[in-house]
């Protein structure tokens, strides 16, 4: 074999060994001189053991403890189950989701709808004949307008008037939130969130027939509507069409009275040597 080839091969192997030794020393120096890694500190947090719906009052079976890194502890979370027992849920909590202060009402504030009613507002349940839109379905969380149809005092025609707008639906029937599939609820009883003044208006409207009109939840505008009367929709109807009393046939006009008999008087007329008696009409 050529001596020059052997020299090149030997030199290459030598350089390879030197580089390997240098790399090994660098790696070992980093491991020896580097800081020791400490195990991350863990904390316990209260989480939901099952999905918790709005209005539920927390029980021990609804909760459990889970460990999370201390730097990832949720804001408003709890470390002990006793801190949240008997507190109502005001916002749905998923299974294994940490229970936070903002999702719960104060202990003793009630169950069902009561804890989710904001201060100064009222929840009013009304029976409706129909819900316009989505084939008569309504879900909690939707916004609606309230229409009433009736007979105002002093007017014979039926009138429909929009009395409330942009009203939040908080429950439909016995449900205060949709199910997991978002299935619509067909029910004649709907509970809405209103102010005390609106509660009076809505209660008074139950004297007529109430309908709810669904609206886009992002549309918060309020329109001024004059209302519509049945006569404006179909036009004024005749008495026969409206079921009113039929008009009586006209009577023939009585004949004019006969002229009065003229009153006459005798007048003596003398013409020359002739004397006559003539009758003359007398005007009265």
Secondary structure by P-SEA (a helix, b strand, c coil): ccaaaaaaaaaaaaaaaaaaaaaaaaaaaaaaaccccccbbbbbbbbbccccccccccccccccccccccccccccccccccccccbbbcccccccccccccccccccccccccccccccbbbbbbbbcccccccccccccbbbbbbbbcccccccbbbbbbccccccccccccccccccccccccccbbbbbbcaaaaaaaaaacccbbbbbbccccccbbbbbccccccccccccccccccccccccccccccccccccbbbbbbbbbcccbbbbbbbbbcc
